[in-house]
Amino acid sequence: MIEAKVVLKCAGEDEAESVFEAVSPDDFEAPRFTVKTSRSRREVIVEVRCRKLGSLIETLDDLLSCVQIAERTIKILK
């Protein structure tokens, strides 16, 4: 199993909550593939487990794209 843990440090708890909501609406679990998202104060934690490196890279790329969109939206709304 290949595992990755991404910790996103946000400017504040409100921003962390917004990013968390943007990237975690569908924690996913399937045979040989798991994505779990949690939040602790100003941090959003995403843990990915899978069997193929390509799947891990694609999942992390999707995650970072969603985070980037969430950050841009937060910036525009401020």
Contact map, one row per residue, 1 for C-alpha under 8 A:
111000000000000000000000000000010000000000000000111100000000000000000000000000
111100000000000000000000000000000000000000000000111110010000000000000000000000
111110000000000000000000000000000000000000000011110000010000000000000000000000
011111000000000000000000000000000000000000000011100000010000000000000000000000
001111100000000000000000000000000000000000001111000000000000000000000000000000
000111110000000000000000000000000000000000001110000000000000000000000000000000
000011111000000000000000000000000000000000111100000000000000000000000000000000
000001111100000000000000000000000000000000111000000000000000000000000000000000
000000111110000100000000000000000000000001110000000000000000000000000000000000
000000011111101100000000000000000000000001110000000000000000000000000000000000
000000001111101100000000000000000000000001000000000000000000000000000000000000
000000000111111100000000000000000000000011000000000000000000000000000000000000
000000000111111110000000000000000000000011100000000000000000000000000000000000
000000000001111111000000000000000000000001000000000000000000000000000000000000
000000000111111111100000000000000000000001000000000000000000000000000000010000
000000001111111111110000000000000000001011110000000000000000000000000000000000
000000000000111111111000000000000000001000000000000000000000000000000000000000
000000000000011111111100000000000000000000000000000000000000000000000100010000
000000000000001111111110000000000000000000010000000000000000000000100110000000
000000000000000111111111000000000000111000010000000000000000000000000000000000
000000000000000011111111100000000000000000000000000000000000000000000000000000
000000000000000001111111100000000000000000000000000000000000000001100100000000
000000000000000000111111100000000000100000000000000000000000001001100000000000
000000000000000000011111111000000001100000000000000000000000000000000000000000
000000000000000000001111111000000000000000000000000000000000000000000000000000
000000000000000000000001111100000000000000000000000000000000000000000000000000
000000000000000000000001111110000111100000000000000000000000000000000000000000
000000000000000000000000011111001111000000000000000000000000000000000000000000
000000000000000000000000001111101110000000000000000000000000000000000000000000
000000000000000000000000000111111100000000000000000000000000000000000000000000
000000000000000000000000000011111100000000000000000000000000000000000000000000
100000000000000000000000000001111100000000000000111000000000000000000000000000
000000000000000000000000000111111110000000000001111000000000000000000000000000
000000000000000000000000001111111111000000000011110000000000000000000000000000
000000000000000000000000001110001111100000000111100000000000000000000000000000
000000000000000000000001001100000111110000000111000000000000000000000000000000
000000000000000000010011001000000011111000011110000000000000000000000000000000
000000000000000000010000000000000001111100011100000000000000000000000000000000
000000000000000110010000000000000000111111111000000000000000000000000000000000
000000000000000000000000000000000000011111111000000000000000000000000000000000
000000000001100100000000000000000000001111100000000000000000000000000000000000
000000001111111100000000000000000000001111110000000000000000000000000000000000
000000111100100100000000000000000000001111111000000000000000000000000000000000
000000111100000100110000000000000000111101111100000000000000000000000000000000
000011110000000000000000000000000000111100111110000000000000000000000000000000
000011100000000000000000000000000011110000011111000000000000000000000000000000
001111000000000000000000000000000111100000001111100000000000000000000000000000
001110000000000000000000000000001111000000000111110000010010000000000000000000
111100000000000000000000000000011110000000000011111000010000000000000000000000
111000000000000000000000000000011100000000000001111110110000000000000000000000
110000000000000000000000000000011000000000000000111110100000000000000000000000
110000000000000000000000000000000000000000000000011111110000000000000000000000
010000000000000000000000000000000000000000000000011111111000000000000000000000
000000000000000000000000000000000000000000000000000111111100000000000000000000
000000000000000000000000000000000000000000000000011111111110000000000000000000
011100000000000000000000000000000000000000000001110111111111000000000000000000
000000000000000000000000000000000000000000000000000011111111100000000000000000
000000000000000000000000000000000000000000000000000001111111110000000000000000
000000000000000000000000000000000000000000000001000000111111111000000000000000
000000000000000000000000000000000000000000000000000000011111111100000000000000
000000000000000000000000000000000000000000000000000000001111111110000000000000
000000000000000000000000000000000000000000000000000000000111111111000000000000
000000000000000000000010000000000000000000000000000000000011111111100000000000
000000000000000000000000000000000000000000000000000000000001111111110000000000
000000000000000000000000000000000000000000000000000000000000111111111000000000
000000000000000000000110000000000000000000000000000000000000011111111100000000
000000000000000000100110000000000000000000000000000000000000001111111110000000
000000000000000000000000000000000000000000000000000000000000000111111111000000
000000000000000000000000000000000000000000000000000000000000000011111111100000
000000000000000001100100000000000000000000000000000000000000000001111111110000
000000000000000000100000000000000000000000000000000000000000000000111111111000
000000000000000000000000000000000000000000000000000000000000000000011111111100
000000000000000000000000000000000000000000000000000000000000000000001111111110
000000000000001001000000000000000000000000000000000000000000000000000111111111
000000000000000000000000000000000000000000000000000000000000000000000011111111
000000000000000000000000000000000000000000000000000000000000000000000001111111
000000000000000000000000000000000000000000000000000000000000000000000000111111
000000000000000000000000000000000000000000000000000000000000000000000000011111
